[in-house]
Amino acid sequence: MRWLWQRSSSRDQLAVSWSDKTFAFVRARARPDGSFEILQLGVERQGSDALDVFSARLQALNLKGLAATVMLRPEQYHFLQIPAPSVPQEELKSAARYQIRDMVDTHIDDLTIDVLHLGDGLQKTNPQIFVVAAQTAHIRAAMDLANSMDWQVSIIDVQETCQRNLQTALAKKDGTPQRAEASMLITDAQHTLFTISVNSELYYTRRLDLPEGFLAMQWTPAEAVVADAPDGYTPVTEYVPDYAGTASGLGTASVALTDADRAQRLVVEVQRSLDLWDRSWSSLPLSGLRVQAGERSADLATWLSRETGQNVTAMNLDALFPGLGECSEADRSYCLPLLGLLLRDDSSAA
């Protein structure tokens, strides 16, 4: 995904995000085999510092003057799915801008728009596209930081496509790039992003809120709490995902609910997405789900596998990125989506 602000790139890469005064970065060095060695990653919070003071802190980390790519976090943009307008390719963005004007809570003139085809874009009936509508103010803020750091910014991308890139790399490593595969990355305590990709293409994405304290919960099998399950747990008959960026409201739970009850809400939402995929893409059966939840990745995989009946495994990126395993676990989860910036295939990526 290419935006208006672009400069030349370099072989050494700095992948960053800048959202709500929280700066995350991965510094990597390209290797002859095409992989990237991770040299440095971390999270820095601006707090009450002025931009020049904060920039000085980043300079102390030896981050000045590098070639950089920027990833917007989900809270900085809408990621929408709409029917593909019947217009020439060069008019697609303008048509999409008009079509989404009533789907966003920001004035359309304050948004920067980009589009990409859903899947391979070859659907003969009801073709769809994804529309990224980013607040221009967030992009300008990222560029202000880039200018203060003398970065050469070549790309501004979004988390959904970065996650797709990670899925694709793992599928290629396993020799199964043609199979549909889901992934779910938990990068903070409140949210997770669920995506499904096939053959390097993004087909499905959904944002979910997590129940408060989810990563510290004791997850138990559904059958252990079924007698006390809330009335809301009814079979799913129809579900339309929210591509407008509003999450599914899992974070607001009654204090009377147990950890098991609240954890089950996430299971229900994941199962809804899996069921919708089976109904909508029966010709592309799902081969499995990879999950990332930091130190609890293996626990999450075991639990979701038992609850959904799917083949769920922990997402292991260490083999793809030498040096990643040596980085601090405290910041890794928040920084992991940035690795997808390093894996962009600019010859074919949107």
LUMSE-897275 format. One record per residue (C-alpha): x, z negated, y negated; residue number from 1. Coordinates in steps of 0.25 Angstrom, whole numbers, plus 5000, padded with zeros to 4 digits. Example, Ala and Ser with C-alpha at 12.3 -4.5 7.8 and 13.67 -1.06 7.14 Angstrom:
REM LUMSE-897275
SITE     u     w     v   nr
SITE  5049  4969  5018    1
SITE  5055  4971  5004    2
REM end
This chain:
REM LUMSE-897275
SITE     u     w     v   nr
SITE  5000  5000  5000    1
SITE  5007  5005  4987    2
SITE  5003  4999  4973    3
SITE  5006  5004  4959    4
SITE  5018  4995  4958    5
SITE  5030  5001  4966    6
SITE  5045  5002  4965    7
SITE  5056  5006  4974    8
SITE  5058  4998  4987    9
SITE  5071  4993  4993   10
SITE  5076  4991  5007   11
SITE  5076  4976  5005   12
SITE  5062  4971  5004   13
SITE  5055  4959  4997   14
SITE  5040  4957  5001   15
SITE  5032  4948  4992   16
SITE  5019  4943  4989   17
SITE  5014  4936  4976   18
SITE  5001  4929  4976   19
SITE  4995  4917  4969   20
SITE  5009  4913  4964   21
SITE  5014  4913  4978   22
SITE  5026  4923  4981   23
SITE  5030  4926  4995   24
SITE  5041  4935  4999   25
SITE  5049  4941  5011   26
SITE  5063  4947  5009   27
SITE  5067  4957  5019   28
SITE  5078  4966  5022   29
SITE  5076  4980  5029   30
SITE  5084  4982  5042   31
SITE  5089  4995  5048   32
SITE  5078  4994  5059   33
SITE  5067  4994  5048   34
SITE  5064  4979  5050   35
SITE  5066  4969  5039   36
SITE  5074  4956  5040   37
SITE  5067  4945  5033   38
SITE  5077  4938  5023   39
SITE  5068  4929  5016   40
SITE  5054  4925  5014   41
SITE  5046  4914  5006   42
SITE  5035  4910  4997   43
SITE  5037  4905  4983   44
SITE  5026  4899  4974   45
SITE  5026  4902  4959   46
SITE  5019  4889  4955   47
SITE  5019  4887  4940   48
SITE  5032  4895  4938   49
SITE  5032  4906  4928   50
SITE  5035  4920  4934   51
SITE  5049  4920  4929   52
SITE  5052  4906  4935   53
SITE  5046  4911  4948   54
SITE  5054  4923  4948   55
SITE  5066  4915  4947   56
SITE  5063  4908  4959   57
SITE  5061  4920  4967   58
SITE  5074  4926  4962   59
SITE  5081  4913  4967   60
SITE  5076  4918  4981   61
SITE  5084  4931  4979   62
SITE  5071  4940  4978   63
SITE  5074  4947  4965   64
SITE  5076  4962  4964   65
SITE  5071  4966  4978   66
SITE  5062  4977  4983   67
SITE  5049  4971  4985   68
SITE  5035  4973  4991   69
SITE  5023  4965  4987   70
SITE  5011  4960  4996   71
SITE  4998  4956  4989   72
SITE  4992  4944  4996   73
SITE  4977  4945  5000   74
SITE  4972  4937  4989   75
SITE  4978  4947  4979   76
SITE  4969  4959  4983   77
SITE  4957  4964  4990   78
SITE  4958  4972  5003   79
SITE  4945  4979  5005   80
SITE  4940  4989  5016   81
SITE  4931  5000  5011   82
SITE  4926  5014  5016   83
SITE  4936  5024  5012   84
SITE  4931  5032  5000   85
SITE  4929  5047  5002   86
SITE  4940  5051  4992   87
SITE  4953  5058  4992   88
SITE  4965  5049  4995   89
SITE  4970  5049  4981   90
SITE  4956  5044  4976   91
SITE  4955  5033  4987   92
SITE  4960  5021  4978   93
SITE  4951  5025  4967   94
SITE  4939  5026  4976   95
SITE  4943  5013  4983   96
SITE  4944  5006  4969   97
SITE  4930  5010  4966   98
SITE  4924  5006  4979   99
SITE  4930  4992  4979  100
SITE  4926  4988  4965  101
SITE  4914  4979  4970  102
SITE  4922  4973  4981  103
SITE  4932  4966  4973  104
SITE  4932  4954  4964  105
SITE  4942  4959  4954  106
SITE  4939  4970  4944  107
SITE  4943  4983  4950  108
SITE  4952  4987  4939  109
SITE  4961  4975  4942  110
SITE  4964  4979  4956  111
SITE  4975  4988  4961  112
SITE  4969  4996  4973  113
SITE  4975  5002  4985  114
SITE  4969  5008  4998  115
SITE  4973  5010  5013  116
SITE  4965  5016  5024  117
SITE  4959  5007  5035  118
SITE  4967  5010  5047  119
SITE  4972  5024  5049  120
SITE  4962  5029  5039  121
SITE  4957  5039  5050  122
SITE  4943  5033  5052  123
SITE  4933  5044  5053  124
SITE  4921  5036  5050  125
SITE  4920  5025  5039  126
SITE  4935  5026  5035  127
SITE  4939  5013  5027  128
SITE  4950  5010  5018  129
SITE  4956  4997  5013  130
SITE  4957  4994  4998  131
SITE  4967  4984  4992  132
SITE  4963  4979  4979  133
SITE  4974  4971  4973  134
SITE  4973  4963  4960  135
SITE  4982  4971  4950  136
SITE  4986  4957  4944  137
SITE  4992  4953  4957  138
SITE  5000  4965  4958  139
SITE  5005  4964  4944  140
SITE  5009  4949  4947  141
SITE  5017  4954  4959  142
SITE  5024  4964  4950  143
SITE  5027  4954  4939  144
SITE  5034  4946  4950  145
SITE  5041  4958  4955  146
SITE  5046  4962  4941  147
SITE  5051  4948  4939  148
SITE  5059  4949  4952  149
SITE  5063  4963  4950  150
SITE  5057  4967  4963  151
SITE  5056  4982  4966  152
SITE  5041  4982  4972  153
SITE  5038  4994  4980  154
SITE  5025  4990  4987  155
SITE  5013  4980  4985  156
SITE  5005  4978  4998  157
SITE  4995  4969  5003  158
SITE  4994  4959  5015  159
SITE  4985  4967  5024  160
SITE  4994  4979  5025  161
SITE  5006  4970  5026  162
SITE  5000  4963  5038  163
SITE  4997  4977  5044  164
SITE  5011  4980  5043  165
SITE  5015  4968  5051  166
SITE  5004  4971  5061  167
SITE  5010  4985  5062  168
SITE  5024  4980  5064  169
SITE  5020  4970  5075  170
SITE  5012  4981  5082  171
SITE  5023  4991  5082  172
SITE  5033  4981  5087  173
SITE  5023  4978  5099  174
SITE  5021  4993  5101  175
SITE  5006  4992  5098  176
SITE  5004  4998  5084  177
SITE  4992  5006  5088  178
SITE  4984  4994  5092  179
SITE  4975  4987  5083  180
SITE  4980  4973  5080  181
SITE  4976  4961  5071  182
SITE  4984  4952  5063  183
SITE  4981  4939  5055  184
SITE  4992  4933  5046  185
SITE  4990  4919  5040  186
SITE  4999  4918  5028  187
SITE  4993  4906  5022  188
SITE  4984  4894  5025  189
SITE  4971  4901  5020  190
SITE  4971  4915  5024  191
SITE  4974  4925  5034  192
SITE  4974  4941  5035  193
SITE  4968  4948  5047  194
SITE  4972  4963  5049  195
SITE  4971  4973  5060  196
SITE  4980  4985  5060  197
SITE  4982  4997  5070  198
SITE  4993  5007  5069  199
SITE  4999  5002  5056  200
SITE  4986  5003  5049  201
SITE  4977  4992  5044  202
SITE  4963  4992  5049  203
SITE  4957  4978  5046  204
SITE  4960  4966  5037  205
SITE  4953  4954  5034  206
SITE  4956  4941  5026  207
SITE  4953  4927  5032  208
SITE  4953  4913  5026  209
SITE  4958  4902  5035  210
SITE  4952  4889  5037  211
SITE  4958  4878  5028  212
SITE  4970  4872  5036  213
SITE  4969  4883  5047  214
SITE  4984  4884  5050  215
SITE  4984  4868  5053  216
SITE  4972  4868  5061  217
SITE  4971  4866  5076  218
SITE  4964  4878  5081  219
SITE  4956  4876  5094  220
SITE  4949  4886  5103  221
SITE  4935  4890  5099  222
SITE  4928  4884  5111  223
SITE  4933  4870  5107  224
SITE  4925  4870  5094  225
SITE  4913  4880  5098  226
SITE  4903  4868  5099  227
SITE  4906  4864  5084  228
SITE  4908  4878  5079  229
SITE  4900  4880  5065  230
SITE  4888  4889  5065  231
SITE  4896  4900  5058  232
SITE  4903  4904  5071  233
SITE  4893  4914  5075  234
SITE  4896  4927  5083  235
SITE  4901  4938  5073  236
SITE  4891  4950  5073  237
SITE  4896  4957  5061  238
SITE  4907  4955  5051  239
SITE  4912  4963  5039  240
SITE  4926  4959  5034  241
SITE  4929  4955  5020  242
SITE  4939  4965  5015  243
SITE  4938  4961  5001  244
SITE  4948  4950  5002  245
SITE  4938  4938  5003  246
SITE  4941  4930  5015  247
SITE  4931  4925  5025  248
SITE  4930  4911  5020  249
SITE  4936  4903  5032  250
SITE  4943  4893  5023  251
SITE  4931  4886  5018  252
SITE  4926  4877  5030  253
SITE  4918  4864  5031  254
SITE  4927  4851  5032  255
SITE  4918  4848  5044  256
SITE  4924  4859  5052  257
SITE  4935  4857  5062  258
SITE  4948  4865  5062  259
SITE  4943  4872  5074  260
SITE  4930  4876  5067  261
SITE  4938  4881  5055  262
SITE  4948  4888  5063  263
SITE  4937  4895  5071  264
SITE  4932  4902  5058  265
SITE  4945  4910  5058  266
SITE  4943  4914  5072  267
SITE  4929  4919  5069  268
SITE  4934  4927  5057  269
SITE  4946  4933  5066  270
SITE  4936  4936  5077  271
SITE  4927  4943  5067  272
SITE  4938  4952  5063  273
SITE  4942  4955  5077  274
SITE  4927  4958  5081  275
SITE  4925  4968  5069  276
SITE  4938  4975  5073  277
SITE  4933  4977  5087  278
SITE  4920  4983  5082  279
SITE  4926  4991  5071  280
SITE  4938  4997  5078  281
SITE  4934  4997  5093  282
SITE  4944  5008  5095  283
SITE  4956  4999  5091  284
SITE  4955  4986  5099  285
SITE  4963  4975  5094  286
SITE  4976  4972  5101  287
SITE  4978  4958  5095  288
SITE  4980  4949  5083  289
SITE  4993  4944  5078  290
SITE  4992  4931  5069  291
SITE  5002  4925  5060  292
SITE  5000  4910  5055  293
SITE  5014  4905  5054  294
SITE  5018  4894  5063  295
SITE  5004  4894  5069  296
SITE  5004  4909  5073  297
SITE  5005  4907  5088  298
SITE  4994  4896  5087  299
SITE  4985  4905  5079  300
SITE  4987  4917  5089  301
SITE  4984  4908  5101  302
SITE  4971  4902  5094  303
SITE  4966  4916  5090  304
SITE  4969  4922  5103  305
SITE  4961  4912  5110  306
SITE  4949  4912  5100  307
SITE  4948  4927  5098  308
SITE  4952  4932  5112  309
SITE  4962  4942  5105  310
SITE  4977  4944  5108  311
SITE  4982  4935  5096  312
SITE  4997  4934  5094  313
SITE  5006  4928  5083  314
SITE  5012  4938  5074  315
SITE  5027  4937  5075  316
SITE  5035  4945  5064  317
SITE  5048  4939  5067  318
SITE  5053  4950  5076  319
SITE  5049  4960  5065  320
SITE  5056  4953  5054  321
SITE  5070  4948  5057  322
SITE  5072  4935  5049  323
SITE  5058  4931  5048  324
SITE  5058  4920  5058  325
SITE  5069  4913  5050  326
SITE  5060  4912  5038  327
SITE  5053  4899  5034  328
SITE  5040  4898  5041  329
SITE  5033  4891  5029  330
SITE  5033  4904  5021  331
SITE  5032  4915  5032  332
SITE  5017  4916  5034  333
SITE  5015  4919  5020  334
SITE  5026  4929  5019  335
SITE  5023  4936  5032  336
SITE  5014  4947  5027  337
SITE  5025  4951  5017  338
SITE  5032  4956  5029  339
SITE  5022  4967  5030  340
SITE  5027  4973  5017  341
SITE  5041  4975  5024  342
SITE  5034  4983  5035  343
SITE  5027  4993  5026  344
SITE  5027  5008  5031  345
SITE  5027  5015  5017  346
SITE  5026  5028  5024  347
SITE  5012  5025  5029  348
SITE  5007  5012  5023  349
SITE  4996  5012  5012  350
REM end
